[in-house]
Amino acid sequence: MTNQPCPPEALQDLRRSIDNIDAALVAMLAERFRCTKAVGALKALYKLPPADPARETQQIARLRQLAEDAHLDPDFAEKFLNFIIHEVIRHHEAIALESASPASSTP
Amino acid sequence: MTNQPCPPEALQDLRRSIDNIDAALVAMLAERFRCTKAVGALKALYKLPPADPARETQQIARLRQLAEDAHLDPDFAEKFLNFIIHEVIRHHEAIALESASPASSTP
C-alpha cells in the first residue's frame, strides 16, 4: 500500500469531482424543467393531454441506448427518466389546472 | 394566435432541446457513477461504512442552495439526490460484499 494516497485525501479528491458533477446535473435539470414547463404551457393551450405514452416509449428506448454507450446501467437510466417524467407530469397537471380555472384565486 | 407556431412544430423544437439535455444528463450520471464506484472501492479497502450521513447532509444543503439559485424546486433537487444516493449505496454494498468474499465465484 505504498504510494497509495490515504483514504481521506483520495476520498476528498473524488468528492470534489462529484460535487462539480452535481452542480452540472442541477443546472441541466433546471434547464430541462424550463423546457418541459414550456411544453406544459403549450399542451394546456392546445388542450393536449399531460402524458404522452408514445413519446415516453421513444425516450426510454433512446436513454437506455445512451446509457449502454456510456457504461451506465440502462435499468437505472430508465428509473431515472421515469422519476423525472413523474415530476414533469405533476407540473403539467398543475399548469392545466391553473389555465382551466384562471379566476380561481379571485373568488 | 397569429405568429404562434403550430403546436407540433413548437413541441418538436422543445423536445429536441429536452433530448439534448437528457443525453448530457446520462453522460454526467455515468461520470458520477465512475467517481462513486471509485469511492466505493476505497471505502471497501479501508473498511469504511457505505453510507456517510454527515457528507449526505452537506450534499443536500449544497444541492438545495444550487437548486434555488437555478430556480429549480429545492425539494425536487433533494429527492433527486436521495434517488441517486440510494443507488450509490446499493453499489457500495455490492462492492463491499465482493471484496469481503473474493472467492465466492470459485466454489
Backbone of each chain as ProteinMPNN parsed JSONL, in Angstrom:
{"seq_chain_A": "MTNQPCPPEALQDLRRSIDNIDAALVAMLAERFRCTKAVGALKALYKLPPADPARETQQIARLRQLAEDAHLDPDFAEKFLNFIIHEVIRHHEAIALESASPASSTP", "coords_chain_A": {"N_chain_A": [[0.828, -1.212, 0.0], [2.157, 1.147, -0.419], [2.729, 4.423, -1.793], [0.055, 4.829, -2.155], [-2.588, 7.063, -1.893], [-3.722, 8.372, 1.264], [-6.911, 7.391, 2.625], [-8.678, 9.648, 3.302], [-7.627, 11.767, 1.741], [-7.727, 10.816, -0.932], [-10.44, 10.277, -1.077], [-11.47, 12.86, -0.662], [-10.667, 14.077, -3.011], [-12.124, 12.678, -4.991], [-14.656, 13.349, -4.137], [-14.727, 16.047, -4.633], [-14.892, 16.046, -7.403], [-17.387, 14.785, -7.676], [-19.033, 16.715, -6.48], [-18.765, 18.801, -8.329], [-19.912, 17.609, -10.583], [-22.504, 17.248, -9.629], [-23.354, 19.898, -9.45], [-23.447, 20.501, -12.138], [-25.433, 18.699, -12.935], [-27.675, 19.712, -11.56], [-27.933, 22.192, -12.838], [-28.494, 21.335, -15.459], [-30.878, 19.949, -15.019], [-32.492, 22.06, -14.177], [-32.644, 23.518, -16.529], [-33.882, 21.63, -18.135], [-36.409, 21.478, -16.911], [-37.293, 24.024, -17.461], [-37.743, 23.782, -20.173], [-39.691, 21.726, -20.19], [-41.703, 22.97, -18.808], [-42.479, 24.891, -20.617], [-43.407, 23.178, -22.592], [-45.571, 22.141, -21.184], [-47.176, 24.423, -20.939], [-47.805, 24.855, -23.623], [-49.201, 22.488, -24.167], [-51.371, 22.817, -22.481], [-52.539, 25.072, -23.621], [-53.305, 24.101, -26.134], [-54.962, 22.14, -25.389], [-53.937, 19.528, -25.06], [-53.24, 16.196, -23.85], [-51.607, 15.785, -20.596], [-49.767, 13.595, -20.288], [-47.803, 11.583, -22.568], [-47.717, 8.743, -23.925], [-46.525, 7.501, -26.226], [-44.366, 9.148, -26.927], [-42.937, 8.905, -24.518], [-42.2, 6.195, -24.568], [-40.42, 6.19, -26.742], [-38.454, 7.922, -25.677], [-37.505, 6.443, -23.512], [-36.378, 4.174, -24.764], [-34.347, 5.408, -26.217], [-32.82, 6.629, -24.178], [-31.956, 4.367, -22.775], [-30.249, 3.229, -24.655], [-28.318, 5.269, -24.894], [-27.355, 5.179, -22.284], [-26.231, 2.603, -22.197], [-24.147, 2.963, -24.039], [-22.59, 4.714, -22.565], [-21.73, 3.178, -20.525], [-23.447, 3.043, -18.343], [-25.842, 1.721, -16.11], [-28.593, 0.553, -17.864], [-31.13, 0.031, -16.785], [-31.132, 1.624, -14.524], [-30.978, 4.121, -15.765], [-33.462, 4.173, -17.007], [-35.169, 4.115, -14.783], [-34.448, 6.559, -13.7], [-35.304, 8.352, -15.71], [-38.063, 7.889, -15.572], [-38.537, 8.826, -13.009], [-38.082, 11.559, -13.358], [-39.973, 12.162, -15.348], [-42.322, 11.686, -13.976], [-42.351, 13.854, -12.212], [-42.499, 15.91, -14.07], [-45.024, 15.478, -15.237], [-46.612, 16.009, -13.071], [-46.142, 18.765, -12.867], [-47.275, 19.556, -15.366], [-49.937, 18.898, -15.023], [-50.607, 20.663, -13.009], [-50.252, 23.105, -14.35], [-52.21, 22.831, -16.321], [-54.487, 22.778, -14.737], [-54.386, 25.316, -13.584], [-54.723, 26.925, -15.896], [-57.204, 26.137, -16.615], [-58.845, 27.139, -14.699], [-58.696, 30.157, -14.455], [-59.588, 32.169, -12.805], [-59.527, 31.295, -10.272], [-58.169, 32.248, -8.051], [-59.465, 34.521, -7.421], [-62.117, 34.784, -5.774]], "CA_chain_A": [[0.0, 0.0, 0.0], [2.974, 2.361, -0.559], [2.33, 5.316, -2.884], [-1.395, 4.923, -2.249], [-2.97, 8.185, -1.04], [-4.531, 7.974, 2.412], [-8.302, 7.462, 2.151], [-9.325, 10.962, 3.317], [-7.156, 12.58, 0.624], [-8.287, 10.277, -2.185], [-11.894, 10.491, -0.998], [-11.72, 14.288, -0.857], [-10.459, 14.366, -4.432], [-13.284, 12.146, -5.713], [-15.853, 14.094, -3.729], [-14.723, 17.339, -5.333], [-15.442, 15.765, -8.741], [-18.819, 14.509, -7.522], [-19.712, 17.994, -6.231], [-18.825, 19.533, -9.612], [-20.889, 16.932, -11.438], [-23.833, 17.541, -9.087], [-23.714, 21.272, -9.849], [-23.817, 20.414, -13.562], [-26.722, 17.997, -13.008], [-28.733, 20.645, -11.129], [-28.11, 23.185, -13.908], [-29.152, 20.651, -16.583], [-32.26, 19.671, -14.612], [-33.221, 23.332, -14.179], [-32.912, 23.858, -17.938], [-34.87, 20.656, -18.626], [-37.738, 21.855, -16.425], [-37.709, 25.217, -18.211], [-38.298, 23.268, -21.444], [-40.928, 20.966, -20.001], [-42.763, 23.915, -18.424], [-42.948, 25.466, -21.892], [-44.214, 22.106, -23.193], [-46.818, 22.087, -20.411], [-47.994, 25.585, -21.3], [-48.309, 24.585, -24.978], [-50.204, 21.41, -24.085], [-52.58, 23.38, -21.864], [-53.115, 25.992, -24.612], [-53.909, 23.334, -27.223], [-55.771, 21.078, -24.751], [-53.332, 18.208, -25.267], [-53.126, 15.515, -22.548], [-50.288, 15.976, -19.966], [-48.864, 12.474, -20.577], [-47.72, 11.205, -23.983], [-47.069, 7.431, -23.813], [-45.687, 7.171, -27.391], [-43.114, 9.909, -26.739], [-42.19, 8.334, -23.388], [-41.6, 4.931, -25.016], [-39.245, 6.577, -27.545], [-37.431, 8.493, -24.794], [-36.92, 5.371, -22.701], [-35.517, 3.363, -25.631], [-33.168, 6.216, -26.553], [-31.994, 6.782, -22.968], [-31.33, 3.075, -22.464], [-29.125, 3.066, -25.576], [-27.289, 6.232, -24.478], [-26.78, 4.666, -21.041], [-25.338, 1.485, -22.547], [-22.941, 3.517, -24.678], [-21.79, 5.411, -21.545], [-21.484, 2.197, -19.465], [-24.343, 3.298, -17.208], [-26.877, 0.686, -16.065], [-29.792, 1.028, -18.569], [-32.295, -0.027, -15.89], [-31.074, 2.818, -13.696], [-31.314, 5.263, -16.635], [-34.917, 4.154, -17.201], [-35.767, 4.546, -13.494], [-34.153, 7.987, -13.596], [-36.217, 9.078, -16.608], [-39.415, 7.792, -15.006], [-38.543, 9.709, -11.843], [-38.215, 12.935, -13.858], [-41.255, 12.303, -16.065], [-43.347, 11.755, -12.936], [-42.35, 15.244, -11.732], [-42.943, 16.747, -15.194], [-46.482, 15.325, -15.396], [-47.172, 16.754, -11.933], [-46.128, 20.175, -13.285], [-48.219, 19.764, -16.473], [-51.29, 18.847, -14.464], [-50.797, 21.926, -12.273], [-50.412, 24.163, -15.356], [-53.518, 22.633, -16.964], [-55.478, 23.151, -13.731], [-54.351, 26.776, -13.499], [-55.263, 27.574, -17.091], [-58.623, 25.79, -16.7], [-59.57, 27.983, -13.737], [-57.838, 31.336, -14.292], [-60.126, 33.1, -11.792], [-59.665, 30.552, -9.029], [-57.614, 32.988, -6.919], [-60.324, 35.679, -7.165], [-63.417, 34.136, -5.533]], "C_chain_A": [[0.867, 1.269, 0.0], [2.5, 3.129, -1.784], [0.815, 5.42, -3.067], [-1.828, 6.089, -1.361], [-3.82, 7.694, 0.119], [-5.995, 8.182, 2.052], [-8.911, 8.851, 2.234], [-8.915, 11.817, 2.112], [-7.772, 12.123, -0.707], [-9.796, 10.474, -2.22], [-12.237, 11.951, -1.275], [-11.652, 14.646, -2.337], [-11.663, 13.898, -5.258], [-14.538, 12.95, -5.383], [-15.905, 15.476, -4.367], [-15.27, 17.16, -6.751], [-16.949, 15.551, -8.663], [-19.595, 15.816, -7.303], [-19.818, 18.823, -7.518], [-19.885, 18.931, -10.53], [-22.305, 17.233, -10.947], [-24.287, 18.956, -9.458], [-24.155, 21.277, -11.312], [-25.189, 19.748, -13.719], [-27.874, 18.935, -12.626], [-29.003, 21.673, -12.233], [-28.85, 22.571, -15.101], [-30.625, 20.37, -16.258], [-33.096, 20.954, -14.64], [-33.589, 23.71, -15.618], [-33.963, 22.904, -18.522], [-36.278, 21.042, -18.173], [-38.225, 23.152, -17.069], [-38.358, 24.778, -19.538], [-39.636, 22.576, -21.207], [-42.059, 21.869, -19.488], [-43.327, 24.589, -19.668], [-43.813, 24.443, -22.635], [-45.583, 22.051, -22.502], [-47.754, 23.229, -20.771], [-48.608, 25.394, -22.69], [-49.428, 23.554, -24.949], [-51.508, 21.942, -23.49], [-53.312, 24.274, -22.872], [-53.877, 25.227, -25.687], [-54.705, 22.133, -26.714], [-55.255, 19.672, -25.084], [-53.179, 17.534, -23.903], [-51.724, 15.689, -21.943], [-49.296, 14.854, -20.303], [-48.913, 12.124, -22.062], [-46.971, 9.873, -24.06], [-46.158, 7.085, -25.002], [-44.334, 7.868, -27.279], [-42.27, 9.287, -25.616], [-41.498, 7.019, -23.774], [-40.333, 5.198, -25.833], [-38.111, 7.064, -26.649], [-36.719, 7.398, -24.002], [-35.957, 4.536, -23.537], [-34.216, 4.113, -25.941], [-32.225, 6.337, -25.345], [-31.277, 5.488, -22.606], [-30.113, 2.855, -23.367], [-27.974, 3.994, -25.203], [-26.579, 5.736, -23.216], [-25.805, 3.529, -21.337], [-24.029, 1.99, -23.138], [-22.009, 4.16, -23.647], [-21.44, 4.479, -20.374], [-22.225, 2.547, -18.173], [-25.434, 2.225, -17.268], [-28.164, 1.186, -16.751], [-31.049, 1.0, -17.694], [-32.324, 1.213, -14.987], [-31.468, 4.049, -14.52], [-32.824, 5.336, -16.85], [-35.637, 4.612, -15.926], [-35.613, 6.051, -13.325], [-35.115, 8.801, -14.468], [-37.64, 9.039, -16.06], [-39.582, 8.716, -13.802], [-38.764, 11.163, -12.291], [-39.572, 13.14, -14.528], [-42.413, 12.431, -15.069], [-43.483, 13.195, -12.427], [-42.889, 16.18, -12.829], [-44.464, 16.684, -15.333], [-47.203, 16.058, -14.263], [-47.226, 18.257, -12.269], [-47.186, 20.451, -14.347], [-49.655, 19.788, -15.964], [-51.598, 20.152, -13.727], [-51.032, 23.078, -13.251], [-51.801, 24.071, -15.996], [-54.643, 23.084, -16.031], [-55.564, 24.674, -13.616], [-55.018, 27.432, -14.693], [-56.745, 27.234, -17.277], [-59.459, 26.66, -15.779], [-58.773, 29.258, -13.455], [-58.314, 32.267, -13.182], [-60.176, 32.464, -10.415], [-59.114, 31.338, -7.829], [-58.437, 34.237, -6.604], [-61.758, 35.19, -6.989], [-64.619, 35.042, -5.858]], "O_chain_A": [[0.39, 2.342, 0.369], [1.933, 2.545, -2.707], [0.346, 6.03, -4.027], [-1.474, 6.114, -0.182], [-4.556, 6.716, -0.016], [-6.305, 9.063, 1.25], [-9.623, 9.232, 1.305], [-9.749, 12.508, 1.527], [-8.266, 12.932, -1.493], [-10.364, 10.798, -3.264], [-13.168, 12.249, -2.023], [-12.469, 15.413, -2.846], [-12.158, 14.629, -6.116], [-15.376, 13.197, -6.25], [-16.984, 16.015, -4.614], [-16.015, 18.006, -7.247], [-17.699, 16.074, -9.487], [-20.674, 16.006, -7.864], [-20.838, 19.468, -7.765], [-20.653, 19.65, -11.169], [-23.207, 17.449, -11.756], [-25.463, 19.181, -9.746], [-25.108, 21.963, -11.682], [-26.004, 20.178, -14.535], [-28.916, 18.952, -13.282], [-30.156, 21.986, -12.528], [-29.727, 23.207, -15.685], [-31.502, 20.531, -17.107], [-34.25, 20.945, -15.068], [-34.702, 24.163, -15.887], [-34.821, 23.316, -19.303], [-37.23, 20.95, -18.949], [-39.43, 23.359, -17.211], [-39.375, 25.327, -19.962], [-40.601, 22.811, -21.935], [-43.234, 21.575, -19.705], [-44.532, 24.827, -19.752], [-44.827, 24.799, -23.234], [-46.617, 21.93, -23.159], [-48.964, 23.041, -20.895], [-49.773, 25.724, -22.914], [-50.459, 23.709, -25.604], [-52.6, 21.577, -23.926], [-54.539, 24.242, -22.969], [-54.957, 25.641, -26.106], [-55.073, 21.239, -27.476], [-56.032, 18.755, -25.352], [-53.006, 18.222, -22.897], [-50.744, 15.738, -22.687], [-48.125, 15.122, -20.572], [-49.924, 12.338, -22.73], [-45.753, 9.851, -24.236], [-45.125, 6.443, -24.812], [-43.29, 7.258, -27.507], [-41.052, 9.157, -25.742], [-40.367, 6.758, -23.365], [-39.312, 4.535, -25.654], [-36.956, 6.677, -26.828], [-35.498, 7.421, -23.841], [-34.855, 4.22, -23.09], [-33.131, 3.532, -25.929], [-31.011, 6.173, -25.465], [-30.122, 5.511, -22.18], [-29.079, 2.363, -22.917], [-26.812, 3.587, -25.189], [-25.36, 5.856, -23.092], [-24.697, 3.492, -20.802], [-22.948, 1.514, -22.79], [-20.79, 4.157, -23.82], [-20.918, 4.931, -19.354], [-21.707, 2.373, -17.07], [-25.894, 1.864, -18.351], [-28.77, 2.145, -16.274], [-31.929, 1.847, -17.844], [-33.384, 1.778, -14.719], [-32.2, 4.915, -14.039], [-33.401, 6.423, -16.873], [-36.588, 5.391, -15.983], [-36.53, 6.733, -12.866], [-35.668, 9.808, -14.026], [-38.343, 10.05, -16.085], [-40.641, 9.312, -13.606], [-39.536, 11.9, -11.676], [-40.237, 14.153, -14.311], [-43.358, 13.187, -15.293], [-44.593, 13.69, -12.236], [-43.636, 17.117, -12.548], [-45.117, 17.711, -15.523], [-48.263, 16.649, -14.467], [-48.219, 18.929, -11.993], [-47.912, 21.441, -14.262], [-50.477, 20.588, -16.41], [-52.708, 20.677, -13.812], [-51.895, 23.926, -13.024], [-52.479, 25.08, -16.188], [-55.621, 23.69, -16.468], [-56.651, 25.247, -13.557], [-55.788, 28.38, -14.537], [-57.463, 27.932, -17.993], [-60.639, 26.896, -16.039], [-58.237, 29.43, -12.36], [-57.533, 33.069, -12.67], [-60.784, 33.01, -9.494], [-59.552, 31.112, -6.7], [-58.15, 34.938, -5.634], [-62.531, 35.182, -7.947], [-65.767, 34.625, -5.702]]}, "seq_chain_B": "MTNQPCPPEALQDLRRSIDNIDAALVAMLAERFRCTKAVGALKALYKLPPADPARETQQIARLRQLAEDAHLDPDFAEKFLNFIIHEVIRHHEAIALESASPASSTP", "coords_chain_B": {"N_chain_B": [[-53.684, 34.537, -31.978], [-51.919, 34.683, -34.06], [-48.757, 34.398, -35.741], [-47.9, 32.505, -33.973], [-46.215, 29.5, -33.511], [-47.417, 26.363, -34.832], [-48.681, 23.785, -32.647], [-47.389, 21.169, -32.976], [-44.951, 21.838, -34.233], [-43.696, 23.681, -32.472], [-43.62, 22.09, -30.204], [-41.978, 20.014, -31.121], [-39.588, 21.363, -31.371], [-38.981, 22.077, -28.703], [-38.765, 19.532, -27.674], [-36.53, 18.567, -28.941], [-34.553, 20.027, -27.646], [-34.919, 18.992, -25.055], [-34.193, 16.325, -25.495], [-31.463, 16.64, -26.087], [-30.558, 17.637, -23.631], [-31.135, 15.448, -22.012], [-29.302, 13.579, -23.002], [-26.965, 14.789, -22.125], [-27.407, 14.648, -19.365], [-27.365, 11.856, -18.946], [-24.699, 11.308, -19.623], [-23.373, 12.796, -17.633], [-24.334, 11.488, -15.361], [-23.236, 8.95, -15.769], [-20.526, 9.54, -15.491], [-20.554, 10.428, -12.867], [-21.182, 8.033, -11.526], [-18.897, 6.602, -12.113], [-17.096, 7.94, -10.494], [-18.255, 7.498, -7.942], [-18.09, 4.769, -7.812], [-15.367, 4.41, -7.582], [-15.053, 5.643, -5.119], [-16.485, 3.794, -3.612], [-14.842, 1.529, -3.872], [-12.554, 2.414, -2.531], [-13.657, 2.799, 0.025], [-14.31, 0.177, 0.667], [-11.78, -0.96, 0.691], [-10.594, 0.343, 2.856], [-12.271, -0.366, 4.812], [-14.458, 1.312, 5.425], [-17.732, 2.566, 6.303], [-20.537, 2.041, 4.001], [-22.517, 4.101, 3.818], [-22.574, 7.64, 4.555], [-23.61, 9.715, 6.679], [-23.02, 12.402, 7.509], [-21.673, 13.586, 5.363], [-23.736, 13.326, 3.453], [-25.682, 15.05, 4.499], [-24.405, 17.522, 4.193], [-24.205, 17.535, 1.37], [-26.89, 17.61, 0.603], [-27.747, 20.097, 1.639], [-26.124, 21.8, 0.134], [-26.921, 21.176, -2.507], [-29.597, 21.967, -2.443], [-29.294, 24.714, -2.192], [-27.965, 25.304, -4.601], [-29.989, 24.539, -6.346], [-32.0, 26.397, -5.724], [-30.727, 28.745, -6.607], [-30.75, 28.212, -9.303], [-33.379, 28.335, -9.916], [-34.781, 25.964, -9.572], [-36.948, 23.621, -8.081], [-36.155, 23.199, -4.745], [-36.946, 21.051, -3.116], [-37.424, 19.074, -4.989], [-34.821, 18.771, -5.982], [-33.579, 17.728, -3.742], [-34.964, 15.306, -3.461], [-34.109, 14.127, -5.801], [-31.333, 13.87, -5.357], [-31.389, 12.077, -3.209], [-32.481, 9.878, -4.489], [-30.375, 9.198, -6.218], [-28.299, 8.749, -4.373], [-29.289, 6.539, -3.042], [-29.02, 4.572, -5.008], [-26.243, 4.618, -5.275], [-25.384, 3.731, -2.747], [-26.332, 1.155, -2.854], [-24.606, 0.159, -4.829], [-22.149, 0.432, -3.423], [-22.495, -1.321, -1.315], [-22.59, -3.707, -2.709], [-19.994, -3.779, -3.763], [-18.523, -3.905, -1.375], [-19.378, -6.35, -0.434], [-18.439, -8.066, -2.426], [-15.657, -7.691, -2.129], [-15.345, -8.683, 0.388], [-15.783, -11.353, 0.13], [-13.856, -12.699, -1.816], [-13.519, -15.121, -3.065], [-15.93, -16.053, -3.731], [-16.962, -16.633, -6.234], [-15.642, -18.847, -7.009], [-16.281, -21.806, -6.204]], "CA_chain_B": [[-52.744, 33.432, -32.099], [-51.088, 34.787, -35.266], [-47.309, 34.317, -35.496], [-47.589, 31.487, -32.966], [-46.009, 28.262, -34.256], [-48.412, 25.345, -34.531], [-48.129, 23.036, -31.506], [-46.403, 20.125, -33.265], [-43.653, 22.438, -34.555], [-43.119, 24.227, -31.234], [-43.338, 20.934, -29.341], [-40.808, 19.32, -31.668], [-38.417, 22.176, -31.067], [-38.681, 21.912, -27.273], [-38.377, 18.138, -27.427], [-35.137, 18.411, -29.376], [-33.734, 20.522, -26.524], [-35.028, 18.024, -23.955], [-33.382, 15.146, -25.852], [-30.044, 17.005, -25.907], [-30.304, 17.739, -22.19], [-31.131, 14.086, -21.475], [-28.017, 12.959, -23.356], [-25.978, 15.377, -21.206], [-27.671, 14.092, -18.027], [-26.877, 10.47, -18.911], [-23.23, 11.365, -19.607], [-22.975, 13.269, -16.3], [-24.619, 10.413, -14.396], [-22.242, 7.888, -15.976], [-19.273, 10.01, -14.893], [-20.757, 10.442, -11.402], [-21.088, 6.665, -11.008], [-17.479, 6.227, -12.163], [-16.49, 8.507, -9.268], [-18.761, 6.865, -6.716], [-17.56, 3.4, -7.759], [-14.007, 4.551, -7.031], [-15.271, 5.893, -3.686], [-16.905, 2.506, -3.036], [-13.668, 0.651, -3.801], [-11.729, 2.96, -1.428], [-14.329, 2.523, 1.302], [-14.193, -1.261, 0.929], [-10.364, -1.204, 1.014], [-10.286, 0.878, 4.19], [-13.341, -0.831, 5.71], [-15.317, 2.431, 5.836], [-19.138, 2.196, 6.055], [-21.021, 2.519, 2.7], [-23.22, 5.39, 3.944], [-21.858, 8.674, 5.312], [-24.695, 10.681, 6.913], [-22.544, 13.796, 7.613], [-21.44, 14.012, 3.975], [-25.037, 13.454, 2.781], [-26.333, 16.273, 4.99], [-23.723, 18.628, 3.485], [-24.564, 17.496, -0.055], [-28.285, 18.027, 0.457], [-27.816, 21.549, 1.864], [-25.483, 22.461, -1.014], [-27.77, 20.994, -3.698], [-30.804, 22.801, -2.277], [-28.908, 26.096, -2.492], [-27.722, 25.364, -6.053], [-31.296, 24.46, -6.997], [-32.655, 27.712, -5.565], [-30.045, 29.7, -7.488], [-31.091, 27.886, -10.699], [-34.845, 28.34, -9.991], [-35.282, 24.582, -9.577], [-37.572, 23.321, -6.788], [-35.164, 22.555, -3.866], [-37.462, 19.754, -2.651], [-37.179, 18.103, -6.064], [-33.373, 18.528, -6.021], [-33.259, 16.833, -2.624], [-35.493, 13.974, -3.819], [-33.231, 13.636, -6.867], [-30.073, 13.427, -4.751], [-31.668, 10.858, -2.444], [-32.685, 8.821, -5.5], [-29.056, 8.784, -6.694], [-27.527, 8.207, -3.24], [-29.835, 5.199, -2.807], [-28.377, 3.693, -6.0], [-24.809, 4.578, -4.957], [-25.184, 2.873, -1.565], [-26.541, -0.207, -3.362], [-23.333, -0.22, -5.473], [-21.095, 0.305, -2.407], [-22.744, -2.559, -0.566], [-22.214, -4.811, -3.606], [-18.522, -3.79, -3.823], [-18.042, -4.371, -0.07], [-19.701, -7.782, -0.367], [-17.487, -8.738, -3.328], [-14.287, -7.686, -1.594], [-15.343, -9.481, 1.62], [-15.764, -12.775, -0.254], [-13.252, -12.697, -3.151], [-13.521, -16.458, -3.666], [-17.313, -16.51, -3.796], [-17.321, -17.124, -7.563], [-14.906, -20.095, -7.243], [-16.754, -22.614, -5.079]], "C_chain_B": [[-51.965, 33.489, -33.427], [-49.627, 34.793, -34.845], [-46.929, 33.29, -34.426], [-47.358, 30.18, -33.723], [-47.057, 27.23, -33.878], [-47.826, 24.409, -33.472], [-47.147, 21.949, -31.907], [-45.011, 20.712, -33.524], [-42.95, 22.943, -33.282], [-42.759, 23.098, -30.275], [-42.082, 20.213, -29.802], [-39.52, 20.037, -31.281], [-38.001, 22.006, -29.596], [-38.191, 20.493, -26.983], [-36.944, 17.86, -27.901], [-34.19, 18.906, -28.277], [-33.74, 19.518, -25.371], [-34.166, 16.789, -24.245], [-31.891, 15.435, -25.696], [-29.675, 17.051, -24.426], [-30.242, 16.34, -21.571], [-29.827, 13.362, -21.793], [-26.925, 13.482, -22.419], [-26.153, 14.801, -19.797], [-27.132, 12.664, -17.91], [-25.35, 10.452, -18.836], [-22.721, 11.791, -18.222], [-23.193, 12.185, -15.251], [-23.597, 9.285, -14.521], [-20.924, 8.283, -15.32], [-19.378, 10.026, -13.361], [-20.619, 9.032, -10.814], [-19.658, 6.126, -11.116], [-16.783, 6.719, -10.885], [-16.955, 7.749, -8.034], [-18.339, 5.392, -6.646], [-16.146, 3.412, -7.206], [-14.091, 4.822, -5.526], [-15.612, 4.573, -2.986], [-15.723, 1.56, -2.863], [-12.753, 1.1, -2.657], [-12.33, 2.612, -0.07], [-14.206, 1.046, 1.681], [-12.763, -1.588, 1.372], [-10.049, -0.783, 2.442], [-11.38, 0.554, 5.214], [-14.167, 0.333, 6.283], [-16.767, 2.065, 5.536], [-19.63, 2.766, 4.714], [-21.694, 3.893, 2.79], [-22.408, 6.347, 4.802], [-22.835, 9.824, 5.566], [-24.223, 12.142, 6.962], [-22.316, 14.373, 6.21], [-22.777, 14.232, 3.257], [-25.769, 14.722, 3.205], [-25.739, 17.505, 4.291], [-24.161, 18.706, 2.027], [-25.978, 18.023, -0.276], [-28.413, 19.537, 0.612], [-27.251, 22.298, 0.654], [-26.373, 22.374, -2.263], [-29.028, 21.851, -3.627], [-30.472, 24.259, -2.625], [-28.682, 26.278, -3.996], [-29.047, 25.357, -6.814], [-32.011, 25.808, -6.905], [-32.052, 28.734, -6.521], [-30.442, 29.482, -8.952], [-32.609, 27.874, -10.926], [-35.413, 26.94, -10.218], [-35.835, 24.333, -8.172], [-36.558, 22.593, -5.871], [-35.63, 21.193, -3.336], [-37.226, 18.686, -3.72], [-35.689, 17.759, -6.119], [-32.972, 17.559, -4.906], [-33.742, 15.404, -2.911], [-34.573, 13.304, -4.847], [-31.927, 13.101, -6.273], [-30.291, 12.144, -3.942], [-31.842, 9.651, -3.353], [-31.321, 8.281, -5.961], [-28.254, 8.137, -5.565], [-27.988, 6.775, -2.926], [-29.17, 4.188, -3.742], [-26.887, 3.529, -5.683], [-24.554, 3.626, -3.786], [-25.368, 1.403, -1.948], [-25.241, -0.716, -4.02], [-22.245, -0.475, -4.424], [-21.254, -0.996, -1.619], [-22.313, -3.769, -1.401], [-20.691, -4.935, -3.671], [-17.955, -4.351, -2.513], [-18.236, -5.873, 0.069], [-18.718, -8.582, -1.225], [-16.101, -8.818, -2.704], [-14.202, -8.467, -0.286], [-15.284, -10.968, 1.31], [-15.197, -12.905, -1.659], [-13.328, -14.055, -3.84], [-14.937, -16.968, -3.898], [-17.687, -17.072, -5.168], [-16.567, -18.412, -7.897], [-15.2, -21.055, -6.096], [-15.743, -23.711, -4.672]], "O_chain_B": [[-51.418, 32.48, -33.871], [-49.303, 35.156, -33.714], [-45.769, 33.214, -34.021], [-48.217, 29.777, -34.508], [-47.536, 27.213, -32.744], [-46.607, 24.251, -33.399], [-46.129, 21.8, -31.231], [-44.009, 20.148, -33.086], [-41.772, 22.666, -33.053], [-41.721, 23.143, -29.614], [-41.23, 19.845, -28.993], [-38.518, 19.42, -30.92], [-36.824, 21.815, -29.291], [-37.311, 20.288, -26.147], [-36.242, 17.025, -27.332], [-33.159, 18.288, -28.01], [-32.697, 19.228, -24.785], [-33.493, 16.272, -23.353], [-31.138, 14.582, -25.228], [-28.619, 16.566, -24.02], [-29.402, 16.075, -20.712], [-29.305, 12.621, -20.961], [-26.067, 12.721, -21.971], [-25.171, 14.502, -19.117], [-26.521, 12.304, -16.904], [-24.773, 9.674, -18.076], [-21.761, 11.221, -17.704], [-22.359, 11.981, -14.369], [-23.145, 8.73, -13.519], [-20.278, 7.46, -14.669], [-18.427, 9.687, -12.656], [-20.024, 8.848, -9.752], [-19.249, 5.29, -10.31], [-15.986, 6.0, -10.282], [-16.145, 7.395, -7.176], [-18.24, 4.826, -5.557], [-15.767, 2.521, -6.446], [-13.294, 4.292, -4.752], [-15.095, 4.276, -1.909], [-15.606, 0.875, -1.846], [-12.238, 0.271, -1.907], [-11.631, 2.194, 0.853], [-14.023, 0.704, 2.849], [-12.55, -2.377, 2.292], [-9.319, -1.474, 3.152], [-11.417, 1.108, 6.312], [-14.525, 0.338, 7.461], [-17.014, 1.314, 4.593], [-19.2, 3.848, 4.316], [-21.466, 4.751, 1.938], [-21.646, 5.922, 5.671], [-22.898, 10.78, 4.794], [-24.942, 13.031, 6.507], [-22.715, 15.499, 5.916], [-22.934, 15.215, 2.532], [-26.397, 15.39, 2.384], [-26.461, 18.403, 3.858], [-24.451, 19.784, 1.508], [-26.235, 18.779, -1.213], [-29.096, 20.19, -0.176], [-27.817, 23.295, 0.205], [-26.556, 23.358, -2.979], [-29.47, 22.398, -4.637], [-31.264, 24.948, -3.267], [-29.134, 27.255, -4.593], [-29.209, 26.075, -7.801], [-32.559, 26.297, -7.894], [-32.773, 29.496, -7.165], [-30.472, 30.424, -9.744], [-33.078, 27.46, -11.987], [-36.385, 26.755, -10.95], [-35.252, 24.784, -7.186], [-36.145, 21.479, -6.193], [-34.817, 20.291, -3.13], [-36.877, 17.547, -3.41], [-35.327, 16.594, -6.282], [-32.13, 16.682, -5.105], [-33.038, 14.429, -2.645], [-34.296, 12.106, -4.782], [-31.471, 12.017, -6.637], [-29.466, 11.232, -3.989], [-31.408, 8.545, -3.03], [-31.132, 7.07, -6.081], [-27.609, 7.108, -5.765], [-27.177, 5.913, -2.587], [-28.803, 3.089, -3.325], [-26.338, 2.435, -5.808], [-23.626, 2.817, -3.824], [-24.669, 0.524, -1.446], [-24.828, -1.855, -3.804], [-21.511, -1.459, -4.509], [-20.276, -1.675, -1.304], [-21.747, -4.728, -0.877], [-20.151, -6.041, -3.639], [-17.031, -5.163, -2.527], [-17.385, -6.578, 0.612], [-18.229, -9.634, -0.812], [-15.45, -9.862, -2.738], [-13.113, -8.875, 0.117], [-14.798, -11.757, 2.119], [-15.938, -13.185, -2.601], [-13.214, -14.136, -5.063], [-15.144, -18.139, -4.216], [-18.606, -17.884, -5.279], [-16.811, -19.014, -8.942], [-14.448, -21.11, -5.124], [-16.001, -24.472, -3.739]]}, "name": "protein", "num_of_chains": 2, "seq": "MTNQPCPPEALQDLRRSIDNIDAALVAMLAERFRCTKAVGALKALYKLPPADPARETQQIARLRQLAEDAHLDPDFAEKFLNFIIHEVIRHHEAIALESASPASSTPMTNQPCPPEALQDLRRSIDNIDAALVAMLAERFRCTKAVGALKALYKLPPADPARETQQIARLRQLAEDAHLDPDFAEKFLNFIIHEVIRHHEAIALESASPASSTP"}
